[in-house]
């Protein structure tokens, strides 16, 4: 409940920021659209690192579905698409060419894939929004740098093991309306925006039998799903 109250307050602040766009200042409100790579971390699913995941992912998957065996990890890949806006609070003077603001991603769609031996890949998909404070430094008219931290409401997420069970059921785990978090930086060069972001947190995802996907390190129902995003797009 406290997290939902905080989310409502942040949205209210972002609306206030929008109304202040007419005020004088060095920084204008910016909208953006961007795409990029989204790479799962080696701590995904609760593993402690690269070697732990490489050595343990086959056992991890077999524990969740005895029909999945010999799942050697071959690689990780993913993509992200985002539409967002940065609202500067120009009335708060925090320094020359420096402004506090609110950064909102109205929509963030992300897919991450663990490539396994054969065709038994693991697909992870997310539909989220993001909101949080940002600091923007604009040393010149066409150059600006943003540093931000965000709360990420995950409206829907799922894990799909690309393996059909002997009974014909699809091996899918899903969850709705939960929170993750992120922090990152943007570099804006005229209308070009480069972004580098780390997302972290865990989600409770369960299958049609109400069994949670869990994780590799303990008995918690949460599945750690941290990763890195590197994006490029246009701001206007």
HELIX and SHEET records of a PDB file:
HELIX    1   1 UNK A    2  UNK A   19  1                                  18    
HELIX    2   2 UNK A   44  UNK A   46  5                                   3    
HELIX    3   3 UNK A   50  UNK A   64  1                                  15    
SHEET    1   A 9 UNK A  30  UNK A  40  0                                        
SHEET    2   A 9 UNK A  73  UNK A  93 -1                                        
SHEET    3   A 9 UNK A  98  UNK A 116 -1                                        
SHEET    4   A 9 UNK A 122  UNK A 140 -1                                        
SHEET    5   A 9 UNK A 143  UNK A 164 -1                                        
SHEET    6   A 9 UNK A 170  UNK A 189 -1                                        
SHEET    7   A 9 UNK A 192  UNK A 200 -1                                        
SHEET    8   A 9 UNK A 227  UNK A 235 -1                                        
SHEET    9   A 9 UNK A  30  UNK A  40 -1                                        
SHEET    1   B 2 UNK A 202  UNK A 204  0                                        
SHEET    2   B 2 UNK A 222  UNK A 224 -1                                        
END                                                                             
